Amino acid sequence: MASIEFAQVTQSFNKNVIIKDLNLKIEDGKFTVLVGPSGCGKTTLLRMIAGLDPQTSGSVLINGKDVTRIAPGQRGVAMVFQNYAIYPTMSVRENIEFGLKNNKVGKEERNRLVESICETVGLKPYLDRKPSTLSGGQRQRVALARAMVKKPSVFLMDEPLSNLDAKLRVQMRIELIEMHKKLGTTFVYVTHDQVEAMSMADTIVLMNHGQIQQMAAPEVIYRQPSNLFAAQFIGVPPMNIGDLGVDGAKFGFRPESAVLSVEPLDAHYTVRGIVATREMLGSETIYQVKAGQEAFMIKCTEDRFSVDQEVYLGVDATKLFFFGADENRIDPADARYGEYMRALKGQRHG
């Protein structure tokens, strides 16, 4: 196992700065997920840990040791790529033991390691088959087994499930969580999919434009987003945001925090609107309610309303968020919070 630290790290390509003066500590043995939109710098961080794209300045430390001048193969890390990068002409066994052969590991030890790892990832029946005869999930397991057989102190995973169908992604997420629990190794996982991040991570590192927006446990980012970006990136559908009309501030609430009714509601924020769209998803229904210039997404456990129906939307005071003109979330202890609560109550209509 190993901790990872970025100290004042900058990464630039052809004068284009991707990461600037970044500081980050990834805890030993944790499942850490780097998440954010395409181009936010998350894969760049992963490749710096692996040594594939050395940083322009600053230091990357693994277990307290600066690895800047240490070759990728000597860092004690193993990387699993989006495209699996397995050899099509080799059998499953040959793919998994390839690195062991290169490191001059004896045949008996190789066989023992391969059999043991394949038992863990469920590949024993497929050892003599070629990758072309395997499903996407099985090929992903080959890539994982090849990484595991090196017994790395750090697993690096770059969108490893993005090529799988939705059902298999769910299954592989569960398998990866169980694998992490079993191995107890440091996992650093990159994805743009916030559902993967929320379901798998001990710690989420949320990034945008090469900067860390928030680093916290999934439930903390969801319940206490540090800024407008975090509030709208994490959550499906994203947090509803409206203009407060005071100081350039905005208010927000989660789609599941609102109540819809055909009768006026007694809530801190209420508005009358029209159901514009309805998505019935089985256990829940998502409505888009248009109220004047605003449009809000509402998640309900009951399917009670129809398109074009007039409804009242209500949100309790405890479910409201406020963001300043700088887009940072305003804490309830901030003097502005009470002022903004009163301002929003004054907007009440319907």
N, C-alpha and C positions, 0 to 999 in steps of 0.2 A: 504494500500500500504506500501511497505517497501524497503529500500535499503539493499544490502548484501555486506559484506566486508570480504575478506580473508586477514589476516595479518600474514605474515611469516609462512604460513601453510605447514607442511610436513605430508605426509601420507605414511606409509610403512606397508607391510604385510610380515611377516616372513623374515625380513631383506631386502626385496625387496622394494626399494624406488620407489613409483609410482609418487608422487608429492614432490617437494623439495623447501622449502622457497618461496612459491608462494604468491604474493600480487595481489589482484584483487578487484576492486570496481564495483558492478553491480548497476546501477542507479534505483532509485525508479520509478515504473510505466512503465519502458521500457520493450520491448520484446527483451530479450537478448538470443542469440543462441550460445551454445557451440558446436563447430564443429571440426572434425579432424578424422584421421583414427582410426580403432579399436585399443584399448589399449593405447590411448594417454592420458587418465586420465579424460575425460570429465564426464563420469558417476560417477567416484569417487568424483568429485567436487559436483555433484548434491546430492549424498548420504550424503556427509558431511553437506550440507545445511539442509537436512531433519533430520539429526541426526541418520541416520541408520548405518553409519560407521564413528564414531568420529575420528577427526584428531589425528595423533600421537603427533604433537606439533603445536604451533601457536594458533591463535584465529579465530573463525568464528563469525561475528557480523551481527545481523539482526536489522535494524533501530538503529544502534549504540550500541546495547546491546549484550554483549558476551553471546552466547547461548550454549557454550561448555558443561555446566552442566545442560542444560534444556532438558527434555525428548522430543522425536520427536512429541508427541501429543500436547505439550504445546508451540510449536514454531510458530504457526500461519501459517503453510505451508501445502499445499496439493499436493500430488504426483500422477501423472498419469503414469502408467507403460506401457511398450511395449505390455505385454500380457493382459492388461486391469484389471486383478485380480478381476473380478466380480463373485459373487456367483451363480453357475448354478441352484441351487434349489430354489432360491428366484426370485420373480417377479422383473420387472424393478423398480416399486415403492419401494419394500422392500430393494433392493440393494441401492437405492439412500438415503433412510431414515435410513439406518442401523446405521450410525455414530450419527445421531440425537437422535435415541432411546438410544444409549449407553450414550449420554450426558444428558439424562433425559429431552429432549425437549418435551413439551406437544403435544398431538395428533393434535389439531387444528393448532398450529404453524407449526408442521411438514407438514401437508397437504398443508398449504399455501406456505411454502418454496418449497416443491416438485413440486407443480403445477406451480409456478412461474419460477423455473429453467427449467422445462421440456418445458415450452412455449418458453424459450430462445433457447434451443437446439433442438427443434422439436421432442420431445418424447411423447407428450401428448397422441397420439393415442395408444401408446404401453405400458402404465403404468402397465397393468395387465398381460403382456406377459412374458414368461421366456426367458432368454438370448439365449437359443438354437434356438429360432424361429426368431431371429434377424439377420440382415446382419452384416458384419464386421464394416461398418460405424456406424450402429445403436448401436452396442456394445461399440464402441469407445465413442459415445455420452453418453452412460450410465456412463462410467468411468469418463468422463468430468463433468457430472451432479453431480455425487457423490462427486467430488472434490469441485465443485462450491457451493454446498449446505452448506459447512462448512464456507463459506465467508472468505477464507484465505487471508492473506496479500501478499502471494507469491504462485504462481502456479509453480510446478516443473514437467517437462514432459520429460520422458526418451524414445526417439524414438517412440512416440505414433502412428505414421502412418506407421511404417515399415511393418506391417502385412496386409496392404490394397493394392488393385490393383492400377495400375498407375492412372487410371481415378479418382478413389475415393480419392486418395492422393491429387490430384490437388484440388478437391472440398473441402476436409477437411482443406487444407492449407488456403483457402479463408475464411472458417468458423472460423478458429482459429484467423486469423487476425481481422475479424469483432468482434469476441468475446472479444479479447483483447481491441479493441477500445471501446467497450461498457462497459466493466468492469473497465478499467483503472488500473488494478492490475499489479504488477510486474510478468512477465512471464520469467522463465528460462527454456530453451528448449535444449535438447541434441539430436544431430543427426550426422551421418557420411555423410549425403547427402547434398552436397554443394548447390544443387538447392533449397532445403528446407531452408537452411540458408540464401541464397541470397534473396529469395522471401518473407520471413517472418520477418527477423530481423530488429530492429532498430539499434542494435549493434551486431556484430559478434565477438566472442572470438575464434580465431583459435589456436588450440593446437597441439602439437606433442611431444611425449616422456615426458609428464608431464610438459611441459613448454609452456607458451603463446608465440606464434610466432608473432601475431599481434592482436590488439583489435581496431576495427574501424567500421564505417558504411559500409554496403556492397559495395557501389560504391567506397569508398576510398580504400578498400582492393583490389578491382578489378583494379582500375586505378593506384594505388600507392602501390603495394605490398612491404612489408618491406624487404622481402628476397626471395630466390629461392623457398623455400617450399611454401610460400604464393602464389607466382606467378603460381606455377604448381598445387596447390591444388584447387584454385578457378578459375573457367572458364571451359567451355565445348566446344570443346576439350581444354585440358590444354595449357598453353603458350608454344610455340616452344622455345627451348633452343639450342644454338650452342656454340661451343668453339671459343673464339676470337683469341686464339693463342698468347695472350699477358698477362703476369703477372698471369696466371691461371684464368683470367677473362672469363666470358661468356656473350653472348648477347641473347636477347629474343624479341619475338613479338607475339601478339595475333593472332590466326588463322584467325579472321575476318579483321585483319589490313593489310594483304598481298593482292596483286593484281596478278592475273594470266593472261597471254597473250601468243598468238602464236608469237608475235613480241617482240624484245628486248625492255626493259622498261627503262625510265629515272627516277630512284629512287635511294635513298642513298645506299640501299643494294639490289643487284640484283644477281640472280643465275639462271642457266639453269638446268632443271631437267626433269624427266620423271614421268608422273602420274602413281603411283603404284596401288592405290585403289580409288574407287569412291563409296560414300554412298549418294544416292538420298533420302532426307528426306522430300520432299514436298516443303516447302517454302525455303529450302536451300540445298545445296549439299556440302558434305565434301570430299575433295580430300587429299590423301597422295602423296606428291611429293618427290621423291628421287633425291638428288643431291650429287653425290660422296658418302662420308661416312655419310652424313646428311639425315634425313627424316623429312619433315615438314608437319603438318596438316593445311589445308587451308579451311576456311569456305566461300562459295560463295552464293550469292542470285540467281545466274543464273547457269543453268546446261548446260555448254558449252563444256566441255572437256571429253575425253574418256580415258580409261585405256591404257597405253603404249604410249600415245601421248606426244610429246616433248613440253614443255612449259617454259616460263620465269616467274620467281617469283620476285616481287618487293615490297619493304617496304620503306615508307617515313621515313625520319629522326625523325619526331615527334612521330612516333609509335614504336620506338625502346627502349629497356630497357638494362641496363648493370648491372652485378652482379660481385662483387669482389671475390677474392679467398676465402674470409670468407663467401661467399654466400649472403651477404647483398646487397641490391639494392644500386646502386651509384646514388646519386642525381645529377641533371643537374648542380648544383652550384659547384660540386666537380671538381677539376682540372683534375682528371682522365677522366671525362666524355668526354671532347673534344678530348683528346688523343685517347680514345677508338672509338669515332666516326670516327676519321681519319683512324684508323687501320682497321675498318670494311669497309670503303669506298675503302681502298686499296685492300681488298679481292675480290672486285667486279669482276665478270667474266660472260661470257655467250654470 
